[in-house]
């Protein structure tokens, strides 16, 4: 799958890639932003297609996306998690595999975004995207991967922003917030995220070590992606 980004979107991705690619968690965050923000990640297969595109650009690797998928699926991610030294053994035995297998396709990016600073609220006239995000957050909370806590102070802040927007004549079409909330990863959620990180890190390492990788030394991330 070829990533179809706008020029501005590409600039954002380049900045994020330069800043975060030095760490495993940074790589995951970059992938989530680079592909999630442009609605290119909706399931495990597309997530890996996106990763394959980015890796091919970064490493100048002329191989097909299917060759770089590296078997990305719930079972493979769970296997990577079982090998992780960061995940406690008892959590691996009790929850990890079942949590990953229960993680539905469209929930992956939302899990990676937990803890961001957007205004998470249930609005009277919410957009379809807002409704979908709220529904996913509720599912992730019900599955024990995140906490879901109503936040009255956030609601007050959003109400103030709404009044200011209306007073200034700016459009505000989503209505009042019924309630607002905060989310945080639970221990189980962090383990699932770690398993995803471990899997993709192994994939990046495998690609970098492959005979097909012909990138000249010193090629910058921004230069590689821009080509």
N, C-alpha and C positions, 0 to 999 in steps of 0.2 A: 504494500500500500504506500503510495507516494503521499507524503504530507503536503497538504495544500495550505500554506501559510501566507498571509499578507506580509508586505514589507515591514510594517510596524510590528506585527507579531513575531517576525523573524528577529528583529532587533531585540525584542524582549527576551526571546529564547537565547540569543547570543550572550546577553549580559548575565542571565541566570546560569548558563552553562559555564561561563568563565568563573563565576563566583563559587559555584557549588560542586563542580565536577570532581574536585579533589577528594571528596569523601563519598562513601557508599550512600549514606543518607542524603547527601546533596544530589547524587545522581538520581535517586528516586524522586526527590522533590522537583528536580529539573524536568524529568520525564512527565511527572504529573501536571506541571504547569504547561510545558510545551505542547502536550497533546490534550490534556483535559480542558484547558481554556478554549480550545478550538473544536471541542466536541468530537475529537478524533478517537477518543478512548471510550468504548462502550462495553467491551468485554475482554476476556483474557487474550483472545486471538489478536484483537486490534491493538491491545496494549503492547504485545510483543512485536507486531508489525511496526508500530511506532518506534519501539526501542531498536528494532533492526535498522530502520531508516536512519536514526540518529547515530548508531554505532557505525554503520557503513560510511556515513559522512565523516565522522570523527576519525576513523581509522583508515579511510581511503580503501575500504575492503570491497572488492567487486564480486560480491556473492549475492545470491537472491535472498529476499526477505524470508522465504520459507526455510532456507538453510540456517538463518540466524534465529529462528523461533526457538530452537533449543528445547523443544518439548514443553513450552510454557502452558501449563494447565494446572488445575488444583492439586492433582496428585504429585506433579513434579515440584510445585512450590512447597507442598507439605513435606516432601522428602528432603528438600533443602533446609526447611525449618528443623527437621529432626536432627540434622547434622550441626546446627548452630550451637556455638558455645554460649551465646548470649541468652538463650531461652532455658529456663530451669527444667530439669528432667521431669519433675512431676507435672509441669504444665504441658510438656510434650505428650506425656502418656494420657493425660486426662482430657485435654481440650484441643490441642493444636490442629491435628488432622481433621477432626470434625468441624472445627470453626472455619478452616479454609475451604473444605468441601461445601459448606453451607453458604459461603460468601457468593452471592449472586453476581452475575456478570457486570451489571451496571453499578455495583456498589464499590468497586475497587478504588476508583479515583476519589469518591467521597470519603472513604476511609483514610486515604492519604492526606486529605485536606483537613482532617479533624484538628482543631486548635487554631485555625486561621481566624482572622479578625473581622470577617464580614458580619453583617447584622442578621443573625438567624432569628427570624420571626415568622409567625403565622399571620399573614395580612388578610384583610377583608377581601381584597381583589388581587390576590397573589397571581403572579405569572405561572405558566405551566412549569417552568424551570424551578421556581420557588416551591411549588407544590410537590414536585418530584423530589427535591432535596430534603424537604421536611419528611416525606414518607420514607425515604432511605434512612435518614437519621433515626427515625422511630424504629425501623427494622433493625438497624445496627445496635441500638440500645436494647431492644428486646432480645437480641442474640447475645448480649453481654459483651460486645466489643467496644462500646463507648458508653459514657454516662450522659444523661440528658436531663439538664436542670433548668427550670424556669428562672429567668433573670429579670426582676422587676426594674432594676436600675437601667438595664439595656433598653427595656420598653420605654422608660421615661426619656432616655436619650433619643430614641427613634421618633417618639412623639414630638419632641422639640424640633428635630430636624424636619419633620413633616410640616409643622406650623411655620417654620422659617421659610421653607420652600414655597408654601402657598402664599405667604406674605410677600415674597419677592416675585411672585408670578411665575415661578418655575413649575413645570409639570410634576404632578405626584399622582400617579394613576393606580397605585396598589392599595390605597385605602389605609385605614388605621391598623396597627398591629393588635391582634387579639391577645397575644402573649409573645415574649421573646425568650430565648434559651441559650445556654452554653453547652458545648460538648467537649469531652476529653476522652482520650483513649484509656480504656481499662488495661489491666495487666494482660488480659487475653487479646485485646486489640493491638497492644504493642507487640505481642508475640507474632501475630499475623503480619503486621507491617514489617517486622524484622525478617520473617521468612521470605517475604517478597524482596526485601533488600538483599538478603543472602543469595537468593536465586539469580537476580539480575546482576549482582556483582560477579558471580561465577560466570555468567554469560559474557559479561564484558571482558573478563580475564581470558576466557577461552578464545574470544574473537581476537584479542590483542596478541595472543600467542600463536594464532593460526598462520600457516604458510601464505595464505592469501593476503595477509595484512602487509601492505606495501607502502605505508605512509612514510614520507621522509621524516627524519628526526627533527623536532622543533616546530612541526606544523601546529599552529595555534587552533584552539577549538573554534573560535569565531571564523577563521579562514576556512576550516574544513566544512563547517555547516553552510557557509555562504556559497559554496561552489555548487 
